[in-house]
């Protein structure tokens, strides 16, 4: 690990000023739980000259707060707090389950929801400092023709690494938004706008701008008869990243499915919302034949790589199970 300076600002504005002290944004990083950032530093994938501790800032909150329209999660709220919240367990079940399935109990006690949404991919080519992969500024994505068992089956970008966050998939299904603040002021984005496949000009998985901080996550209150679920398949029984995950939300009105949401994790650069499948499900009577048809629509555009074709039938099975549970 290379040497760096360490700052402890007391306000968001002071922190934003420090984050803007260097035009090279890789040289100044915000530190909260540090569960991803510190591993990147130790692996020599990034070498910041300044770490800005944001854990004690006035204006950057932790905790779960009810609002007239839903709930707000401060960016510093830990996954353990979300997992154990009775309010979230009852009204936003998919999110509670996603946090409970993320990492180990020890990590969930320190990992923040803000940091979790901003974590970088777990692709072994990206995480190897000896490999100049496309996502780190190289000319090619070695995973496309290499060891790609854990990679994307939906082709969106020159990079085929997948979005590693469990809560991101659940929050997308729950129509969540994030509030960001930076040198140009404050803005609020739907998660579908916040997450974006990497491009030649922006080799990251989010639209977070240089010098911005993620302040909070907002989730609208679902109808009282709405139900959500999160399912995850791992290569180990526990404490592994998703090979495939599914978040589903729906409500039943007069025996028909209303307001369905279906989002897949572990299959693309971003949480993959299956809009075509939702259109198949809406205003239909729930049943196994319909769930299978919805799964087929969700996976219609899948393009497996040489070693991850197993993800298609695995995703199909999880989708049917998730829809069955959400529509029970």
LUMNU-546662 format. One line per field, with one value per residue (C-alpha): x, z, y; residue number from 0; residue in three letters. Coordinates in nm, 2 decimals, padded with zeros to 4 digits. Each point is the difference from the previous one (the first is absolute). Layout:
BEGIN
xx <- X/... .
zz <- Z/... .
yy <- Y/... .
num <- NUM/... .
residuo <- ala/... .
This chain:
BEGIN
xx <- 00.00/00.14/00.00/-00.29/-00.12/-00.32/-00.26/-00.29/-00.24/-00.30/-00.25/-00.11/00.11/00.35/00.02/-00.10/00.27/00.26/-00.13/00.04/00.37/00.14/-00.12/00.10/-00.29/00.19/00.23/-00.27/-00.25/-00.28/00.02/-00.30/-00.02/00.29/-00.09/00.07/00.22/00.27/00.01/00.06/00.28/00.16/00.00/00.17/-00.29/-00.04/00.26/-00.17/00.22/-00.29/-00.27/-00.29/-00.19/-00.37/-00.12/-00.05/-00.14/-00.29/-00.24/00.10/-00.23/-00.03/-00.32/-00.35/-00.25/-00.37/-00.13/-00.35/00.07/00.22/00.33/00.34/00.32/00.30/00.30/00.19/-00.27/00.16/-00.14/-00.04/-00.24/-00.20/-00.01/-00.13/-00.25/-00.35/-00.14/00.20/-00.06/-00.38/-00.03/00.31/00.07/00.22/00.24/00.03/00.07/00.25/00.20/-00.02/00.16/00.27/00.35/00.07/-00.16/00.32/00.01/-00.37/00.07/00.23/-00.10/-00.22/-00.28/00.17/00.33/-00.18/-00.17/00.33/00.22/00.20/-00.04/00.15/00.13/00.33/00.16/-00.10/00.12/00.34/00.24/00.22/-00.27/-00.08/-00.37/-00.23/-00.18/00.33/00.08/00.14/-00.09/-00.19/-00.22/00.19/-00.31/-00.18/00.22/00.14/-00.13/-00.35/-00.20/-00.12/-00.05/-00.29/-00.25/-00.14/00.25/-00.02/00.36/00.36/00.02/-00.18/00.04/-00.32/-00.15/00.10/-00.25/-00.29/-00.18/00.02/-00.21/-00.26/-00.01/-00.05/-00.31/-00.12/00.02/00.27/00.17/00.34/00.09/00.34/00.19/00.30/00.16/-00.30/-00.25/-00.25/-00.19/-00.23/00.01/-00.20/00.23/-00.07/00.18/00.27/00.12/00.12/00.22/00.37/00.08/00.32/-00.04/-00.11/00.15/-00.21/-00.33/-00.18/-00.06/00.15/00.19/00.35/-00.01/-00.35/-00.11/-00.30/-00.21/-00.31/-00.22/-00.38/-00.26/-00.37/-00.25/-00.16/-00.37/-00.09/-00.08/00.33/00.25/00.37/00.26/00.37/00.16/00.37/00.20/00.37/00.29/00.02/-00.28/00.06/00.21/00.07/-00.10/-00.30/00.04/-00.36/-00.25/-00.36/-00.20/-00.38/-00.28/-00.37/-00.35/-00.31/-00.33/-00.31/00.21/00.23/00.36/00.05/00.31/00.25/00.37/00.26/00.37/00.30/00.34/00.32/-00.09/00.11/00.21/-00.30/-00.31/-00.19/-00.37/-00.21/-00.25/-00.13/-00.07/-00.19/-00.22/-00.08/-00.10/-00.21/-00.37/00.03/-00.11/00.30/00.10/00.29/-00.06/00.01/00.31/00.18/-00.10/00.12/00.33/00.04/-00.06/00.25/00.27/-00.09/00.30/00.26/00.33/00.21/00.37/00.21/-00.01/-00.32/-00.28/-00.12/-00.13/-00.30/-00.17/00.10/-00.16/-00.31/-00.05/00.06/-00.24/-00.28/00.07/00.01/-00.32/-00.18/00.10/-00.08/-00.34/-00.09 .
zz <- 00.00/-00.10/00.24/00.00/00.20/00.21/00.06/00.24/-00.11/00.21/-00.27/-00.34/-00.16/00.16/-00.13/-00.35/00.00/00.09/-00.27/-00.25/00.09/-00.28/-00.36/-00.01/00.19/00.06/00.23/00.25/00.14/00.25/00.28/00.19/00.09/-00.23/-00.06/-00.38/-00.01/00.23/-00.20/-00.32/00.17/00.15/-00.34/-00.15/-00.24/00.12/00.18/00.15/00.13/00.24/00.18/00.12/00.29/-00.05/00.30/00.23/-00.23/00.10/-00.29/-00.09/00.21/00.12/00.09/-00.14/00.00/-00.09/-00.22/-00.12/-00.33/00.11/00.18/-00.03/00.06/00.09/-00.20/00.31/00.11/00.03/-00.17/00.34/00.11/-00.32/00.04/00.36/-00.04/00.07/-00.22/-00.30/00.06/00.00/-00.28/-00.22/00.05/-00.31/00.13/00.34/-00.16/-00.24/00.29/00.20/-00.29/-00.06/00.12/00.36/00.32/00.09/-00.32/00.01/00.34/-00.17/-00.37/-00.08/-00.25/-00.18/-00.04/-00.09/-00.30/-00.11/00.03/-00.31/-00.18/00.14/-00.34/00.06/-00.30/00.14/00.35/-00.13/00.00/-00.26/-00.26/-00.20/-00.05/-00.20/00.31/00.14/-00.32/-00.21/-00.36/00.06/00.24/00.07/00.15/-00.34/-00.12/00.34/00.33/-00.01/00.21/00.22/-00.27/-00.18/-00.23/-00.13/-00.21/00.07/00.00/-00.10/00.36/00.10/00.38/00.20/00.26/00.33/00.24/00.14/00.14/-00.34/-00.16/00.27/00.01/-00.38/00.03/00.28/-00.22/00.22/-00.07/00.12/00.10/-00.10/00.08/-00.17/-00.13/-00.22/00.27/00.11/-00.23/00.04/-00.25/-00.03/00.04/-00.37/-00.09/00.27/-00.12/-00.35/-00.21/-00.04/-00.32/-00.17/00.17/00.34/00.12/00.31/00.07/00.13/-00.11/00.32/-00.11/00.11/00.35/00.08/00.32/00.03/00.28/00.03/-00.15/-00.02/-00.04/-00.06/00.22/-00.20/00.02/00.31/-00.20/-00.19/00.06/-00.09/00.01/-00.07/-00.09/-00.06/-00.14/00.11/-00.07/00.38/00.24/00.16/-00.02/-00.37/-00.29/-00.20/-00.30/-00.07/00.22/-00.05/00.17/-00.07/00.12/-00.07/00.14/-00.07/-00.08/-00.07/-00.08/-00.24/00.02/00.02/00.01/-00.06/00.03/-00.10/00.03/-00.05/00.16/-00.10/-00.37/-00.12/00.08/00.18/00.17/-00.29/00.00/-00.21/-00.14/-00.27/00.26/00.22/-00.30/-00.04/00.36/00.06/00.03/-00.03/00.23/00.18/-00.08/-00.09/-00.38/00.03/00.22/-00.25/-00.28/00.20/00.06/-00.37/-00.09/00.27/-00.15/-00.37/-00.07/00.19/-00.17/00.22/-00.02/-00.05/00.37/00.15/-00.20/00.33/00.10/-00.24/00.15/00.35/-00.05/-00.15/00.31/00.24/-00.19/00.02/00.37/00.07/-00.19/00.18/00.33/-00.09/-00.13/00.28 .
yy <- 00.00/00.34/00.30/00.24/00.30/-00.02/00.27/00.01/00.28/00.08/00.11/-00.11/00.32/-00.03/-00.36/00.10/00.27/-00.26/-00.24/00.28/00.08/-00.22/-00.01/-00.37/-00.15/-00.33/00.20/00.10/-00.25/00.01/-00.26/-00.13/-00.37/-00.07/-00.36/00.04/00.30/-00.14/-00.33/00.21/00.19/-00.31/-00.17/00.31/00.06/00.35/00.22/00.31/00.28/00.11/-00.19/00.21/-00.16/00.07/-00.20/00.30/00.26/00.23/-00.04/-00.36/-00.22/-00.35/-00.17/-00.07/00.28/-00.01/00.27/00.09/-00.18/-00.30/-00.04/00.16/-00.19/00.22/-00.09/-00.11/-00.25/-00.34/-00.31/-00.16/00.29/-00.05/-00.38/00.01/00.29/-00.12/00.28/-00.11/-00.37/00.06/00.26/-00.05/-00.37/-00.03/00.26/-00.17/-00.33/00.15/00.15/-00.32/-00.19/00.25/-00.09/-00.12/00.13/00.17/00.19/00.09/00.17/00.25/00.01/00.30/00.00/00.29/-00.18/-00.33/00.17/00.15/-00.31/-00.10/-00.34/-00.32/-00.11/-00.18/00.18/00.34/-00.10/-00.11/00.29/-00.17/-00.01/00.32/-00.08/00.23/00.13/00.12/00.18/-00.28/-00.09/-00.33/-00.19/-00.32/-00.16/-00.02/-00.28/-00.11/-00.13/00.15/-00.24/00.29/00.26/00.16/-00.17/00.33/00.19/00.37/00.12/-00.09/-00.12/-00.32/00.03/-00.02/00.24/-00.16/00.17/-00.20/00.31/00.17/-00.27/00.01/00.38/00.02/-00.22/00.23/00.31/00.16/00.33/00.14/00.35/00.13/00.32/00.14/00.32/00.07/-00.04/-00.27/-00.24/-00.30/-00.30/-00.32/-00.30/-00.08/00.33/-00.03/-00.34/00.00/-00.24/00.12/00.19/00.11/00.35/-00.13/-00.32/-00.04/-00.16/00.31/00.35/00.15/00.31/00.10/00.14/-00.12/-00.17/-00.23/00.14/-00.22/-00.27/00.06/-00.28/00.08/-00.17/-00.29/-00.08/-00.19/-00.31/00.01/-00.28/-00.02/-00.27/-00.04/-00.34/-00.06/-00.30/-00.02/-00.23/-00.05/-00.04/00.34/00.31/00.00/00.24/-00.09/-00.23/00.11/00.19/00.11/00.27/-00.01/00.22/-00.02/00.04/-00.19/00.19/-00.20/-00.31/00.18/00.12/00.38/00.21/-00.28/00.06/-00.26/00.08/-00.24/00.02/-00.18/00.01/00.35/00.31/00.15/-00.14/-00.14/00.10/-00.23/00.24/-00.23/-00.27/00.26/00.08/-00.37/-00.03/00.32/-00.05/-00.38/-00.28/-00.14/-00.36/-00.22/00.03/00.38/00.00/-00.22/00.23/00.30/-00.17/-00.07/00.37/00.11/-00.21/00.04/00.22/-00.20/-00.06/-00.24/00.00/-00.32/-00.11/00.15/-00.15/-00.16/00.34/-00.01/-00.31/00.11/00.34/-00.15/-00.22/00.29/00.23/-00.25/-00.06/00.38/00.07/-00.29/00.15/00.36/-00.10/-00.24 .
num <- 0/1/2/3/4/5/6/7/8/9/10/11/12/13/14/15/16/17/18/19/20/21/22/23/24/25/26/27/28/29/30/31/32/33/34/35/36/37/38/39/40/41/42/43/44/45/46/47/48/49/50/51/52/53/54/55/56/57/58/59/60/61/62/63/64/65/66/67/68/69/70/71/72/73/74/75/76/77/78/79/80/81/82/83/84/85/86/87/88/89/90/91/92/93/94/95/96/97/98/99/100/101/102/103/104/105/106/107/108/109/110/111/112/113/114/115/116/117/118/119/120/121/122/123/124/125/126/127/128/129/130/131/132/133/134/135/136/137/138/139/140/141/142/143/144/145/146/147/148/149/150/151/152/153/154/155/156/157/158/159/160/161/162/163/164/165/166/167/168/169/170/171/172/173/174/175/176/177/178/179/180/181/182/183/184/185/186/187/188/189/190/191/192/193/194/195/196/197/198/199/200/201/202/203/204/205/206/207/208/209/210/211/212/213/214/215/216/217/218/219/220/221/222/223/224/225/226/227/228/229/230/231/232/233/234/235/236/237/238/239/240/241/242/243/244/245/246/247/248/249/250/251/252/253/254/255/256/257/258/259/260/261/262/263/264/265/266/267/268/269/270/271/272/273/274/275/276/277/278/279/280/281/282/283/284/285/286/287/288/289/290/291/292/293/294/295/296/297/298/299/300/301/302/303/304/305/306/307/308/309/310/311/312/313/314/315/316/317/318/319/320/321/322/323/324/325/326/327 .
residuo <- unk/unk/unk/unk/unk/unk/unk/unk/unk/unk/unk/unk/unk/unk/unk/unk/unk/unk/unk/unk/unk/unk/unk/unk/unk/unk/unk/unk/unk/unk/unk/unk/unk/unk/unk/unk/unk/unk/unk/unk/unk/unk/unk/unk/unk/unk/unk/unk/unk/unk/unk/unk/unk/unk/unk/unk/unk/unk/unk/unk/unk/unk/unk/unk/unk/unk/unk/unk/unk/unk/unk/unk/unk/unk/unk/unk/unk/unk/unk/unk/unk/unk/unk/unk/unk/unk/unk/unk/unk/unk/unk/unk/unk/unk/unk/unk/unk/unk/unk/unk/unk/unk/unk/unk/unk/unk/unk/unk/unk/unk/unk/unk/unk/unk/unk/unk/unk/unk/unk/unk/unk/unk/unk/unk/unk/unk/unk/unk/unk/unk/unk/unk/unk/unk/unk/unk/unk/unk/unk/unk/unk/unk/unk/unk/unk/unk/unk/unk/unk/unk/unk/unk/unk/unk/unk/unk/unk/unk/unk/unk/unk/unk/unk/unk/unk/unk/unk/unk/unk/unk/unk/unk/unk/unk/unk/unk/unk/unk/unk/unk/unk/unk/unk/unk/unk/unk/unk/unk/unk/unk/unk/unk/unk/unk/unk/unk/unk/unk/unk/unk/unk/unk/unk/unk/unk/unk/unk/unk/unk/unk/unk/unk/unk/unk/unk/unk/unk/unk/unk/unk/unk/unk/unk/unk/unk/unk/unk/unk/unk/unk/unk/unk/unk/unk/unk/unk/unk/unk/unk/unk/unk/unk/unk/unk/unk/unk/unk/unk/unk/unk/unk/unk/unk/unk/unk/unk/unk/unk/unk/unk/unk/unk/unk/unk/unk/unk/unk/unk/unk/unk/unk/unk/unk/unk/unk/unk/unk/unk/unk/unk/unk/unk/unk/unk/unk/unk/unk/unk/unk/unk/unk/unk/unk/unk/unk/unk/unk/unk/unk/unk/unk/unk/unk/unk/unk/unk/unk/unk/unk/unk/unk/unk/unk/unk/unk/unk/unk/unk/unk/unk/unk/unk/unk/unk/unk/unk/unk/unk .
